[in-house]
Amino acid sequence: MANLRIAELDFDQIKSNFKAYLTAQNEFTDYDFEGSGLSVLLDILAYNTHYNAYLANMMVNEMFLDSAVKRSSAVSIAKHLGYVPTSARGAIANLTVTAINPPGLPSTLTMDAYTPFSTSIGGVAYTFLSKEAKTAYRTDSSYVFSSVDVVEGSLVQYNFIVSATGPEQKYEIVNNAIDTSTLVVTVQNSASDLSITTYTLATDITNLDATSKVFFLEENARENYEIYFGDGILGKLLTTGNIVNIKVIATNAALGNISTKIPQSFSAVRSIGNSESTSVAVNTKSNGGRDKETITSIKFNAPKINAASNRLVTAADYETLIAANYNNAESITVWGGEDNDPPIYGKVMISLKPYSGYTISQSTKAAIASDILKNKKVLAIQTVFLDPEYFYISLTVDITYNPTMTTMTVSDLQTNVTTAIDNYFSTDLQKFNKTYNKSKLINNIRDINTSVISVNVREKLQKRLQVVLNSTNVYNSETSLKYRNAIQPGQVTSSYFYILNGATTALVKLADLPNETPPNLNGMGTLRLIDARTDVVISQNIGSVDYANGIISILGITPTGFPANVDELAITCGIQETGRNLTVSRNEIFVQDDYTLNAIGGRVAGTEINISAVYL
C-alpha cells in the first residue's frame, strides 16, 4: 500500500496527495481523476482536511501566550498567570478651584466627588470629574480647593442584586471604555437595610481572610471588565439580597491629553455649594490618558508579573510590580546601588517618568514605597527614588528636494518634517533606556516624499538646571554635568542670567574656549563667563569641559535673576560626529527641546528646519 503524505496542509497539495494515493492502488490504475466525478469527492475531502488542519493550527496557537492572535485568548492565558490587563486611563488634570460667596458663608464648604468641569481640546469639549470629595475653609468670602485631581470622562453606575453567592457569580460592567482605577464598589445590605460598606480591590491574597471586604477584577472574552467577591475564605462572602453598587468613569482615553505647548483652561459646569461664582486655575494640564492595554503589551507583561511572584529580588521584579500597581508611570527604570555612579551599596535606585509632567510628587513616592514595595522587598535593602534626568535634543535639519518630483510646497514639506520629528521622539524616545538613532530619524524624514534628495541632521544636547538665586551654585566632581556623549569644542553655551559684577548687575552667559589650537576633540576646554550684551569676558575660568567624555564642571556661579519668561539655566552643547547614536544611562531620558525663540533670554528654537530646492 502507498504511503499517504500528511505534511502538506494547503488544499491543492492535500488533493494532489489524495490522487497520488489512489493512483497507487491497483483498482484505479487507468482512472482519469481530472475529468471524473471522483474529482468532486476529492475536492470535498481536501476542503474538509484543510479546514480541520486550519482549525487545529488556530486552536494550538491560541493555547499559548506567545502565539495567541485573539485578544480574548491572551487575556484568558494571562488570567492563569495572575495578570489583569490594564484598562483605558482617563487624562488627569490638577486644578485649584475657588468658590466665592456661597449662601450663609459657612465655615467650611464641600465639593462633592464627581463634580464636573469642562475644557476644550482641539475644538472638542471634554468633561472632567473630580476624583474625590474636598473640603475648604472660609477665607473672607472665598473657599479655595487646592490640588484637585480631575479625570476626563463620564460617570457610569451599575446596581446588581445578589441572587447567588461565591466567586462564580460575576458582575459585568458593560462598557469597555472604563478606567478601572476609578472603580468605587459598595455593598448595601438589602433593599430594606440601607447600610453601605465600601469594598476595595484585592491586590495581595496573602493579606486576606474571611472578613476582608475586597473584590476581584478580571477582563472577560467580550473585552469588558467584571468583578466578583470572596468565597468566605479569601474575602468576605456576600449574602443573598445584598445590593452591589458600582461607580466608574468611562473615558475617551488619549483624546483627553493636551500638548504641553498649548494653553488650557477649565470652567466649572455648575456652582459649588450654590456660590455666586467659581473660578478655576490649572496647575497641571490634562495628560496621562491612554488606551487599554494592547495584546502585544499583555504578552510582554503577563509573564513578568508571574515571574516576580509578588516578591522583590531583581530589578525587573521592582519594575514589574510598580508598573502593575501604579498606573501613572509612562516609564520605569530600576538599578542596584552597586551599579550607581558613584556606587551606593545596600540600596535599590528607582526612577519613574509620569505621563503628565516631568517628575512624580514626594507623596506619591512615599505611597509607592509603603503600599507597593515595603512588604515585598528584602528587609536590609533600602529604596531610593531619583527623579529622571532629562536631556533635551535640539535639531538643525537641512533638507534638499526636487520640486519637479512633487506637488508639495515648501510649507507642506516643513509641516510633514515637523510631524515626522515629533512622531520619532514620541515613539522612539522619551522613555528610559532609549537610544537616539540618527539614521532612523533621517530615514523617517526621507520617507515623507520621493522628492527629498538629501537630509542632514545636526544635534545639540541641553541640560536644564534649577539654580538657587543669590547663592553660589557649584557643579563639580560628583555633581558635574555629564552629557554621556562627546562634546564639540567651541560649541558650549548657556541661556542668559544676571549676576552682580562689582556694584552693577550684568546679563551674562557661559561659553567654552578650547585649551588647544586647533581644538583637540579629546582635549579640555575652559568655561568662561561672558557679558551677553558686549561679549566681553568677565571671568576667564569658572569651570572646565572634558570634550571626549562629555563632562562640564562649574566651580561656582551666583545668579541673581533671569530675563523675562526664563526661570532656569539651560546649558547646550554641540555633539561630535564620532558616533551617529546618542546614548543615556540609568535614569536619563532623551526628550525633544521644546524651547521657542527667546532672544532676551538667550534661547533659540529647539528645532530648526531648512529646506532648499535643487532642480535635477
C-alpha positions as CSV (number, residue, x, y, z in Angstrom):
1,M,0.0,0.0,0.0
2,A,1.3,3.5,-0.9
3,N,2.1,5.9,1.9
4,L,-0.1,9.0,2.3
5,R,1.9,12.2,2.8
6,I,0.4,14.3,5.6
7,A,3.0,17.1,5.9
8,E,1.2,19.4,3.4
9,L,-1.8,21.4,4.7
10,D,-2.8,23.5,1.7
11,F,-5.8,22.5,-0.3
12,D,-4.1,21.8,-3.6
13,Q,-1.3,19.8,-2.0
14,I,-3.9,17.8,0.0
15,K,-5.9,16.9,-3.1
16,S,-2.7,16.0,-5.0
17,N,-1.7,13.7,-2.2
18,F,-5.1,12.0,-2.4
19,K,-4.7,11.5,-6.1
20,A,-1.2,10.1,-5.7
21,Y,-2.5,7.7,-3.0
22,L,-5.4,6.4,-5.2
23,T,-3.4,6.1,-8.4
24,A,-1.0,3.8,-6.5
25,Q,-3.9,1.4,-5.9
26,N,-4.4,-1.5,-8.4
27,E,-8.2,-0.7,-8.7
28,F,-7.6,2.9,-10.1
29,T,-4.5,2.4,-12.3
30,D,-6.2,3.7,-15.5
31,Y,-8.6,6.1,-13.9
32,D,-8.7,9.8,-15.1
33,F,-9.2,11.8,-11.9
34,E,-9.2,15.2,-13.6
35,G,-12.3,14.5,-15.6
36,S,-14.1,12.2,-13.3
37,G,-16.9,12.6,-10.7
38,L,-14.5,11.3,-8.1
39,S,-12.6,14.5,-8.5
40,V,-15.5,16.3,-6.8
41,L,-15.4,13.9,-3.9
42,L,-11.6,14.5,-3.6
43,D,-12.4,18.3,-3.5
44,I,-14.7,17.8,-0.6
45,L,-12.2,15.6,1.2
46,A,-9.4,18.1,0.6
47,Y,-11.5,21.0,1.7
48,N,-12.6,19.2,4.9
49,T,-9.0,18.2,5.6
50,H,-7.8,21.7,5.0
51,Y,-10.4,23.2,7.3
52,N,-9.6,20.8,10.1
53,A,-5.9,21.4,9.7
54,Y,-6.5,25.2,9.9
55,L,-8.8,24.8,12.9
56,A,-6.3,22.6,14.7
57,N,-3.5,25.1,14.0
58,M,-5.5,28.0,15.3
59,M,-6.6,26.1,18.4
60,V,-3.0,25.2,19.2
61,N,-1.8,28.8,18.6
62,E,-4.5,30.2,20.9
63,M,-3.5,27.9,23.7
64,F,-0.1,29.7,24.1
65,L,0.5,33.3,25.0
66,D,3.3,33.9,22.5
67,S,1.3,32.6,19.5
68,A,-2.2,33.8,20.5
69,V,-3.8,36.1,17.9
70,K,-7.1,36.8,19.6
71,R,-7.1,39.2,22.5
72,S,-9.6,37.0,24.4
73,S,-7.1,34.1,24.2
74,A,-4.2,36.2,25.5
75,V,-6.4,37.6,28.3
76,S,-7.5,34.1,29.3
77,I,-4.0,32.8,29.4
78,A,-2.8,35.9,31.3
79,K,-5.5,35.2,33.9
80,H,-3.9,31.9,34.8
81,L,-0.7,33.9,35.3
82,G,-2.4,36.2,37.8
83,Y,-2.4,39.2,35.4
84,V,-5.2,41.6,34.7
85,P,-4.8,43.7,31.6
86,T,-4.8,47.5,32.2
87,S,-7.9,49.3,31.2
88,A,-8.1,52.6,29.4
89,R,-6.9,55.5,31.6
90,G,-8.6,58.9,31.6
91,A,-6.4,62.0,31.3
92,I,-5.8,63.7,34.6
93,A,-5.5,67.5,35.3
94,N,-4.8,69.2,38.5
95,L,-6.8,72.3,39.4
96,T,-7.2,75.0,42.0
97,V,-10.9,75.8,42.4
98,T,-12.2,78.9,44.2
99,A,-15.8,79.2,45.2
100,I,-16.9,82.7,46.1
101,N,-19.7,83.9,48.4
102,P,-22.0,80.8,48.9
103,P,-25.2,81.4,50.8
104,G,-24.7,81.8,54.6
105,L,-20.9,81.8,54.3
106,P,-20.4,78.6,56.3
107,S,-17.1,77.9,58.0
108,T,-16.4,75.1,55.6
109,L,-17.6,74.2,52.1
110,T,-17.5,70.7,50.5
111,M,-17.0,70.0,46.8
112,D,-18.6,66.6,46.1
113,A,-16.8,63.7,44.3
114,Y,-17.5,63.7,40.6
115,T,-18.0,67.4,40.4
116,P,-17.9,68.2,36.6
117,F,-15.5,70.7,34.9
118,S,-15.3,71.4,31.2
119,T,-12.4,72.2,28.8
120,S,-11.8,72.3,25.1
121,I,-9.1,70.3,23.3
122,G,-8.7,70.8,19.6
123,G,-12.1,72.5,19.4
124,V,-13.8,69.5,21.1
125,A,-15.4,69.8,24.5
126,Y,-14.5,67.3,27.2
127,T,-15.8,66.8,30.7
128,F,-13.6,66.1,33.7
129,L,-14.8,64.8,37.0
130,S,-13.2,65.4,40.4
131,K,-11.9,62.1,41.8
132,E,-12.9,62.7,45.4
133,A,-14.7,65.0,47.8
134,K,-12.8,68.0,49.0
135,T,-13.4,70.4,51.9
136,A,-12.2,74.0,52.0
137,Y,-12.2,76.5,54.9
138,R,-13.6,80.0,54.5
139,T,-11.2,82.9,53.9
140,D,-13.3,86.1,53.9
141,S,-16.0,85.1,51.3
142,S,-13.8,82.6,49.4
143,Y,-13.2,78.9,49.7
144,V,-10.1,77.6,47.9
145,F,-9.9,73.9,47.0
146,S,-6.2,73.3,46.2
147,S,-4.7,70.4,44.2
148,V,-8.0,69.0,42.9
149,D,-7.4,66.0,40.6
150,V,-10.0,65.7,37.8
151,V,-10.3,62.8,35.4
152,E,-11.7,63.0,31.9
153,G,-14.8,61.0,31.3
154,S,-18.4,60.5,32.3
155,L,-19.7,58.7,35.4
156,V,-21.5,55.3,34.8
157,Q,-23.2,53.4,37.6
158,Y,-24.4,49.8,37.9
159,N,-26.6,48.1,40.5
160,F,-26.8,44.3,41.0
161,I,-29.0,42.4,43.4
162,V,-27.1,39.3,44.7
163,S,-29.1,36.2,43.8
164,A,-26.2,33.7,44.1
165,T,-23.1,34.0,46.2
166,G,-19.5,32.9,45.7
167,P,-16.7,33.8,43.2
168,E,-18.6,32.1,40.3
169,Q,-21.2,35.0,40.5
170,K,-19.7,37.8,38.4
171,Y,-20.9,41.3,37.8
172,E,-20.1,42.6,34.3
173,I,-19.5,46.3,33.5
174,V,-20.9,46.5,30.0
175,N,-18.7,49.3,28.8
176,N,-15.2,48.6,27.5
177,A,-14.1,52.3,27.8
178,I,-14.0,52.4,31.6
179,D,-11.0,53.5,33.7
180,T,-10.7,50.7,36.3
181,S,-8.5,52.9,38.5
182,T,-11.7,55.0,39.3
183,L,-13.8,52.0,40.4
184,V,-15.8,52.5,43.6
185,V,-17.6,49.4,44.8
186,T,-20.0,49.4,47.7
187,V,-22.4,46.8,49.0
188,Q,-25.8,47.7,50.5
189,N,-27.1,45.1,53.0
190,S,-30.6,44.9,51.4
191,A,-33.4,46.9,49.9
192,S,-34.7,47.5,53.4
193,D,-31.4,47.8,55.2
194,L,-29.6,50.9,53.7
195,S,-26.3,50.2,55.5
196,I,-23.4,50.5,53.0
197,T,-19.9,49.0,53.1
198,T,-17.1,50.0,50.8
199,Y,-15.1,47.2,49.2
200,T,-11.5,47.6,47.9
201,L,-9.7,45.9,45.0
202,A,-7.8,42.8,46.2
203,T,-4.1,43.1,45.2
204,D,-2.4,40.6,47.6
205,I,-4.2,37.4,48.6
206,T,-1.7,36.8,51.4
207,N,-3.3,39.6,53.4
208,L,-6.9,38.3,53.0
209,D,-9.1,36.4,55.4
210,A,-12.8,35.5,55.7
211,T,-13.7,39.0,56.8
212,S,-11.7,41.0,54.2
213,K,-14.0,43.4,52.4
214,V,-12.5,43.1,48.9
215,F,-13.5,42.5,45.3
216,F,-11.6,40.9,42.5
217,L,-11.3,42.2,38.9
218,E,-10.8,40.5,35.6
219,E,-11.4,41.0,31.9
220,N,-13.8,38.7,30.1
221,A,-14.0,37.4,26.5
222,R,-16.2,40.4,25.5
223,E,-13.3,42.8,26.5
224,N,-15.5,44.0,29.3
225,Y,-14.4,44.0,33.0
226,E,-16.3,42.2,35.6
227,I,-15.9,42.0,39.4
228,Y,-16.6,39.2,41.8
229,F,-16.3,38.7,45.5
230,G,-14.7,36.3,48.0
231,D,-15.7,32.8,49.0
232,G,-15.7,33.3,52.7
233,I,-12.1,32.1,53.0
234,L,-10.3,34.6,50.8
235,G,-12.5,37.6,51.1
236,K,-15.9,38.2,52.7
237,L,-18.8,36.1,51.2
238,L,-21.8,38.2,50.1
239,T,-25.3,37.1,51.1
240,T,-28.4,36.8,49.0
241,G,-30.3,40.0,48.8
242,N,-27.2,42.2,49.1
243,I,-27.1,45.0,46.5
244,V,-23.8,45.7,44.7
245,N,-23.3,49.3,43.6
246,I,-20.6,50.1,41.1
247,K,-19.4,53.6,40.1
248,V,-16.7,54.1,37.5
249,I,-15.6,56.7,35.0
250,A,-15.9,55.9,31.2
251,T,-13.2,57.8,29.4
252,N,-12.1,58.9,25.9
253,A,-8.5,57.8,26.9
254,A,-5.7,59.6,25.0
255,L,-8.1,62.1,23.4
256,G,-8.2,63.9,26.7
257,N,-4.5,64.7,26.6
258,I,-3.3,68.1,25.5
259,S,0.2,69.2,24.3
260,T,2.4,71.0,26.8
261,K,2.8,73.7,24.2
262,I,-0.9,74.6,24.1
263,P,-2.6,76.6,26.9
264,Q,-5.6,75.0,28.6
265,S,-8.4,76.4,30.7
266,F,-11.2,74.8,32.7
267,S,-14.6,76.1,33.8
268,A,-17.0,74.7,36.4
269,V,-20.1,73.1,34.9
270,R,-22.1,74.1,38.0
271,S,-21.6,76.2,41.0
272,I,-20.1,74.7,44.2
273,G,-22.4,75.0,47.2
274,N,-24.6,77.5,45.2
275,S,-21.8,80.0,45.4
276,E,-22.1,83.2,43.4
277,S,-19.1,82.3,41.2
278,T,-16.5,79.7,40.8
279,S,-13.0,80.2,39.3
280,V,-10.7,77.5,38.1
281,A,-6.9,77.7,37.8
282,V,-4.9,75.0,36.0
283,N,-1.9,73.6,38.0
284,T,-1.2,70.7,35.6
285,K,-2.7,70.4,32.2
286,S,-4.6,67.2,31.3
287,N,-2.3,64.3,30.4
288,G,-1.8,60.6,31.1
289,G,-4.8,59.4,29.1
290,R,-4.2,56.2,27.2
291,D,-6.0,53.4,25.5
292,K,-6.5,50.0,27.1
293,E,-3.6,47.6,27.1
294,T,-2.8,46.0,23.7
295,I,-2.4,42.3,23.1
296,T,1.3,42.9,22.5
297,S,1.7,44.5,25.9
298,I,-0.3,41.7,27.6
299,K,2.1,39.2,26.1
300,F,5.1,41.2,27.3
301,N,3.9,42.0,30.9
302,A,2.0,38.9,32.0
303,P,5.0,36.5,32.2
304,K,7.0,39.1,34.1
305,I,4.3,39.6,36.7
306,N,4.1,35.8,37.1
307,A,7.9,35.6,37.3
308,A,8.0,38.3,40.0
309,S,5.6,36.1,42.1
310,N,4.7,39.2,44.2
311,R,8.2,39.5,45.7
312,L,11.1,41.9,45.0
313,V,14.5,40.4,44.3
314,T,15.7,41.6,40.9
315,A,15.5,45.0,39.3
316,A,12.9,43.5,36.9
317,D,10.8,42.5,39.8
318,Y,10.7,46.1,41.0
319,E,9.8,47.4,37.6
320,T,7.1,44.8,37.0
321,L,5.3,45.2,40.4
322,I,5.4,49.0,40.3
323,A,4.0,49.0,36.8
324,A,1.2,46.6,37.8
325,N,0.2,48.7,40.9
326,Y,0.9,52.3,39.8
327,N,-0.8,53.2,36.6
328,N,0.5,56.7,36.1
329,A,4.1,55.9,35.2
330,E,4.9,56.1,31.5
331,S,8.4,54.6,32.0
332,I,10.1,52.9,34.9
333,T,13.8,52.1,35.5
334,V,15.4,50.3,38.4
335,W,19.1,49.5,39.1
336,G,21.1,48.3,42.0
337,G,23.1,50.7,44.1
338,E,26.3,48.8,43.1
339,D,25.7,50.0,39.5
340,N,25.1,53.6,40.5
341,D,27.7,56.3,39.8
342,P,29.1,56.6,42.4
343,P,28.2,53.1,43.9
344,I,25.8,53.1,46.9
345,Y,25.6,49.6,48.3
346,G,22.6,48.2,50.0
347,K,20.1,50.3,48.1
348,V,17.8,50.0,45.1
349,M,17.5,53.1,42.9
350,I,14.1,53.8,41.3
351,S,13.1,56.4,38.8
352,L,9.7,57.0,37.3
353,K,8.6,59.2,34.4
354,P,4.9,60.2,34.7
355,Y,2.6,60.5,31.8
356,S,2.0,64.1,32.8
357,G,4.8,66.4,33.8
358,Y,8.4,65.5,34.4
359,T,8.5,64.2,38.0
360,I,6.2,62.5,40.5
361,S,5.5,64.1,43.8
362,Q,7.2,63.1,47.1
363,S,3.8,61.9,48.5
364,T,3.4,59.6,45.5
365,K,7.0,58.2,46.1
366,A,6.2,57.6,49.7
367,A,2.9,55.8,48.8
368,I,4.7,53.5,46.3
369,A,7.4,52.7,48.9
370,S,4.9,51.9,51.7
371,D,1.9,50.4,49.8
372,I,3.6,48.5,47.0
373,L,7.2,47.8,48.0
374,K,7.5,47.7,51.8
375,N,6.2,44.2,52.4
376,K,7.7,42.5,49.4
377,K,11.4,43.7,49.4
378,V,14.3,42.2,51.2
379,L,14.4,43.9,54.7
380,A,18.0,45.0,54.5
381,I,17.5,46.7,51.1
382,Q,16.5,50.4,51.1
383,T,14.7,52.0,48.2
384,V,15.8,55.4,46.9
385,F,13.7,57.4,44.4
386,L,15.5,59.6,41.9
387,D,13.8,62.0,39.6
388,P,14.5,61.5,35.9
389,E,17.3,63.5,34.3
390,Y,16.3,64.9,31.0
391,F,18.5,65.6,28.0
392,Y,16.8,68.0,25.6
393,I,17.8,67.3,22.0
394,S,17.7,70.3,19.6
395,L,18.0,69.7,15.9
396,T,19.1,71.6,12.9
397,V,17.7,69.8,9.8
398,D,18.9,70.7,6.3
399,I,16.9,69.2,3.5
400,T,17.2,69.4,-0.3
401,Y,14.4,68.3,-2.5
402,N,13.5,68.3,-6.2
403,P,10.3,70.4,-6.8
404,T,9.7,68.8,-10.2
405,M,9.0,65.4,-8.4
406,T,6.2,66.6,-6.1
407,T,3.2,68.8,-5.8
408,M,4.1,69.6,-2.2
409,T,5.0,73.1,-1.3
410,V,7.9,74.1,1.0
411,S,5.3,74.8,3.7
412,D,3.8,71.3,3.2
413,L,7.3,69.7,3.5
414,Q,8.0,71.8,6.6
415,T,4.8,70.6,8.3
416,N,5.4,66.9,7.4
417,V,9.0,67.0,8.5
418,T,8.0,68.6,11.8
419,T,5.4,65.8,12.3
420,A,7.9,63.1,11.4
421,I,10.3,64.5,14.0
422,D,7.6,64.8,16.7
423,N,6.5,61.2,16.0
424,Y,10.0,59.9,16.2
425,F,10.5,61.5,19.7
426,S,7.1,60.3,21.0
427,T,7.5,56.8,19.7
428,D,11.2,56.0,19.9
429,L,12.4,58.2,22.7
430,Q,11.1,60.0,25.8
431,K,11.4,56.8,27.9
432,F,14.3,55.3,29.9
433,N,17.0,53.3,28.1
434,K,16.1,54.6,24.7
435,T,18.9,55.5,22.3
436,Y,18.7,58.3,19.8
437,N,19.2,56.7,16.4
438,K,20.2,59.4,13.8
439,S,20.0,57.2,10.8
440,K,16.4,56.1,11.7
441,L,15.3,59.7,12.1
442,I,16.9,60.6,8.7
443,N,15.1,57.6,7.0
444,N,11.8,58.7,8.5
445,I,12.3,62.2,7.0
446,R,13.3,60.8,3.6
447,D,10.2,58.6,3.6
448,I,8.0,61.6,3.6
449,N,8.2,62.2,-0.1
450,T,10.2,60.8,-3.0
451,S,11.3,64.3,-3.9
452,V,13.6,64.5,-0.9
453,I,17.1,64.2,-2.1
454,S,19.2,64.6,1.0
455,V,18.8,65.1,4.7
456,N,21.5,66.3,7.1
457,V,20.8,66.5,10.8
458,R,22.9,68.2,13.5
459,E,22.2,67.7,17.1
460,K,22.8,69.6,20.3
461,L,22.3,68.3,23.8
462,Q,20.9,70.5,26.6
463,K,20.6,70.2,30.3
464,R,18.4,72.5,32.4
465,L,19.4,73.5,35.9
466,Q,17.1,74.8,38.7
467,V,19.7,77.1,40.2
468,V,19.3,78.8,43.6
469,L,19.3,82.6,43.2
470,N,21.7,84.7,45.2
471,S,23.6,81.6,46.3
472,T,26.8,80.1,44.8
473,N,25.9,77.1,42.7
474,V,28.7,74.5,42.2
475,Y,28.6,71.6,39.7
476,N,31.9,69.8,40.2
477,S,33.2,66.3,40.9
478,E,30.1,64.0,41.6
479,T,27.7,66.9,40.7
480,S,29.3,67.8,37.4
481,L,27.2,67.8,34.3
482,K,27.6,64.5,32.5
483,Y,26.3,64.6,28.9
484,R,27.3,61.0,28.2
485,N,28.3,61.9,24.6
486,A,31.4,63.6,23.2
487,I,31.1,67.5,23.1
488,Q,32.2,69.5,20.1
489,P,34.9,72.0,21.2
490,G,33.8,75.7,21.0
491,Q,30.0,74.8,21.0
492,V,29.1,75.1,24.7
493,T,26.8,78.0,25.5
494,S,24.1,78.8,28.0
495,S,20.9,80.8,28.3
496,Y,21.3,84.2,29.9
497,F,21.2,85.1,33.6
498,Y,22.0,88.1,35.8
499,I,24.9,88.4,38.2
500,L,26.4,91.2,40.3
501,N,29.6,92.3,38.6
502,G,31.0,94.6,41.3
503,A,28.3,97.1,42.1
504,T,26.4,96.7,38.8
505,T,24.1,94.0,37.5
506,A,25.3,92.2,34.4
507,L,23.5,90.0,31.9
508,V,25.8,87.1,31.3
509,K,26.2,83.7,29.6
510,L,28.6,80.7,29.8
511,A,30.8,79.7,26.9
512,D,33.8,77.4,26.4
513,L,37.2,78.1,25.0
514,P,39.3,75.1,23.8
515,N,42.7,74.9,25.5
516,E,44.5,73.9,22.3
517,T,44.6,75.5,18.8
518,P,43.4,73.9,16.7
519,P,40.9,72.3,19.1
520,N,41.6,68.8,20.2
521,L,38.5,66.6,20.2
522,N,39.9,64.6,23.0
523,G,41.2,67.6,24.9
524,M,40.0,70.0,27.5
525,G,38.4,73.4,27.4
526,T,37.9,76.3,29.9
527,L,34.5,77.6,30.8
528,R,34.2,81.4,30.8
529,L,31.6,83.9,31.9
530,I,30.8,86.4,29.2
531,D,28.8,89.6,29.1
532,A,25.8,88.7,26.9
533,R,25.4,92.3,25.6
534,T,29.0,93.1,24.8
535,D,30.7,89.7,24.6
536,V,33.4,91.0,27.0
537,V,34.9,88.2,29.1
538,I,34.0,88.8,32.8
539,S,35.7,85.7,34.2
540,Q,38.4,83.7,32.3
541,N,37.9,80.5,34.3
542,I,34.8,79.4,36.1
543,G,35.0,75.7,35.1
544,S,36.2,73.1,32.6
545,V,34.9,71.0,29.8
546,D,36.1,67.4,29.1
547,Y,35.2,67.1,25.4
548,A,35.9,63.4,24.9
549,N,33.9,62.3,28.0
550,G,31.2,64.9,27.7
551,I,31.6,66.4,31.2
552,I,31.2,70.0,32.3
553,S,32.4,71.2,35.7
554,I,31.4,74.6,37.1
555,L,33.4,75.9,40.0
556,G,30.7,78.4,41.1
557,I,28.2,80.9,39.7
558,T,25.9,83.2,41.7
559,P,22.9,84.1,39.6
560,T,20.7,86.9,40.9
561,G,17.9,86.6,38.4
562,F,16.7,85.7,34.9
563,P,15.4,87.7,32.0
564,A,11.6,87.8,31.3
565,N,9.9,84.4,30.7
566,V,13.1,82.5,31.8
567,D,13.2,80.5,35.1
568,E,16.1,78.1,34.6
569,L,19.6,77.9,33.3
570,A,20.0,75.9,30.1
571,I,23.5,74.7,29.1
572,T,23.7,73.5,25.5
573,C,26.5,71.6,23.8
574,G,27.2,70.7,20.2
575,I,27.8,66.9,19.8
576,Q,30.8,65.4,18.0
577,E,30.1,63.4,14.9
578,T,32.2,60.5,16.2
579,G,29.0,58.4,16.7
580,R,25.7,58.5,14.9
581,N,23.7,57.5,18.0
582,L,23.3,59.3,21.3
583,T,23.1,57.2,24.5
584,V,21.8,57.7,28.0
585,S,22.2,55.7,31.2
586,R,20.1,54.7,34.2
587,N,17.5,57.4,34.9
588,E,18.3,59.7,31.9
589,I,15.8,60.3,29.2
590,F,16.0,62.0,25.8
591,V,13.2,64.4,25.0
592,Q,12.7,67.0,22.3
593,D,13.8,70.5,23.0
594,D,10.6,72.5,23.3
595,Y,12.1,75.9,23.5
596,T,10.8,78.7,21.2
597,L,12.9,81.6,20.2
598,N,13.6,84.0,23.1
599,A,16.3,86.4,22.2
600,I,16.1,88.2,25.6
601,G,16.8,85.0,27.5
602,G,19.5,83.8,25.0
603,R,17.4,80.8,23.9
604,V,17.0,79.6,20.4
605,A,14.2,77.5,18.8
606,G,14.6,73.8,19.7
607,T,14.2,72.5,16.1
608,E,15.3,74.4,13.0
609,I,14.3,73.1,9.6
610,N,15.9,74.5,6.5
611,I,14.6,73.4,3.1
612,S,16.2,74.2,-0.3
613,A,15.2,73.3,-3.8
614,V,17.6,71.5,-6.2
615,Y,16.4,71.1,-9.8
616,L,17.8,67.9,-11.4
